[in-house]
Amino acid sequence: MQSCAAVLLAGVLPNKSFAAGYLRGSGEIRKVRLQRPEAGEKLDMIYWVEGKYIREALSEFNYFCRDLVANTVHVMDTRLIDILAASQILLDTNEPFSIQRGFVYDYRLMRDGLRPEKKPNPFYHSNGTALDVSLTNQSIKQISRAAIRCRSGGVGRYPQHNYVHIDCNEVRDWDE
């Protein structure tokens, strides 16, 4: 509990997210539950208190979403964590989102032959504005519906790979 208090008292960042509208009912705190199965990691944290992001929590989120192959950390867009938190509220679930892909270092995208003109733009993963997620107890359709209700960016359904692409760029949705 001491470390939680230290995090709350340590630096906080002002709210610059457009997500306040769909998270308004979540009270004075915002939290998110995540896991990275391939890394054996879990994250259950409060990242927002009384209108401000907690700097240390965002650093944990950035590390959690790192490129596991290149072991590279990038600053993730705070709108992503808000979309995840809002989606968990809309889905009425305590299950952690499994992050299938977070930040991806540019060279891997180029090596794999992906180009920015592809949809969704694969470079969204290399600029910290996209995540691919799944839940064990919710379908791809249910997850995507919740993310679409947020009207906060792109939502793509990839049933073959069992994940939903969520980004905080232009509002749109698609199927693989």
N, C-alpha and C positions, 0 to 999 in steps of 0.2 A: 504494500500500500504506500510505503514511503516513496518508491520510485514513481508511482502514479502521481503523487502530490508534487514531486519534483518536476515531472513533465508538465503538469498543469501550471506550475509557478514559473517554469523556465520560459523561454521565448514563445510567444504566440504571434501569428500573422493575421493581418486584417482579412476579412472575407472579401475575396475578389471573384467568387464563383457566381455564375448565373443560375446555379441550382437552388438558390434559396426558395424559389417558388414551390418546387415539388418536395422540398425537405422541410418546409415551414412547420408542419405538424410534428416533427421529430423532437421538438423541445429544445432545450439549451445545450444538449450534447448531440454529437453525431458519432456513430461507431460503425465499424465494418469488420467482417470476419472473412478471412482469406486463407487459402492453403496453396502450396506448390508441391504437389505429390512427388514430382521427379527429384525435388531437393529435400523432401521430408520436412518441410517447414510449414508452420501455421502462424497466423497473425490474427489476433483478436484485440482490437484497440479502439480507444476513443481518440478521434483525430480533430475534434472541433468542440470548443467549449465557449458558451456565451458569445457567439458571433465571431469567433476567431479560430483559425487553424492553429494547431499545435505544431510548432516547427519540428520538434523531435519526432513526432508521429509521422509527419510527412517524409522525413528522412528515412524512417523505417519502411514506409510504403515504397519509396524510391528504391531502396535496397532490395526489398521483397520482389519488386517487378524487374530486377536486373536481368541482363542477358546472361543466362546460366552457362552458355558455351564459352563466351568471351570473358565472363566474369566482369562485366562492365555495368556500372551504375549510371543512370541518367535521371535528371529531374523529370518526373512525370507530371502531367497537367493535373491540377487539383480538381478539375471538373470530372475526371475519371473516377476518383474516389467518391465524389458526390453521386455520380450516376450509379455506382455499385451500391452505395448505402441506400439510395432511394429505391433501387430495384429490390434489395433485400426487404425493405419495408413493404413494398407493393406485393411481393411474393409471400409475405408473412412467414418468413423462414429464419431460423437460426443457423441453418447449415452454411458453412463457409463456401464462398465461391472458389472454385479451383481455377487458378491462373494457368492456362495452357501456354500462352505466349504473352510476354510483357514487352519490355524494351528489347529491340533487336539491333545490334550494331550494324551499321551500313554495309560493311564489307560482306557480311553474310548474305544480305539481300542481293547485292551485285553478283556475288559468286553463284547464287541460285538462279540468276537470270531474271529476277523480278524487275519490272520497270514501273516508274511512277504512274504511267497512264493506265495500268491495270486497276480494276476495281475490286475491292477497295484499294486505295493507294497503299502499297506495302511500306512506304516510307513513313506512314503514320506511326508504325511501331518503332521507327528509328528516331522520331522526334518527340516521343513520350506522350502521344495523344491517342494511343490505341492499346487495347487489351483483348485477348481471346479468353473467354471464361466458360465454365460449365458448372452444373450442380448435379449431384447424384440423384436427388429426389424431385427434381423439376425437369421438365422436358425443354428441349431447345425452343419450342414454340412458346412455352410459358415464360422462359427467361427473356426471349426477344420481345414478347408483348409488354413485359414490365419495362424494359429499356426503351422501347418505342414510346410508351406513355410519358416518359421523362422529356421527350421532345428536345433532346440535348445533343444530338449528333447522329452518327451512322450506326446502324444495327444490321448485321448480316448473319444469316442462319447457315450453318455448315453441318448438316446432319451426318454427312459421311465421316467427318472428323469429330463429331460430337462436341461442338463448341459454338458459342455465339461471339461474333466480333462486335466490340463496342468501341466507338471512338467519340471524341468530342469536337468533331469538325462539322461539316454541313449536315443538316438533318436529312436523312434518307434511310431506306431499308431495302434489303434485297435477299435473295436466296442464292445459294451456291450454284 
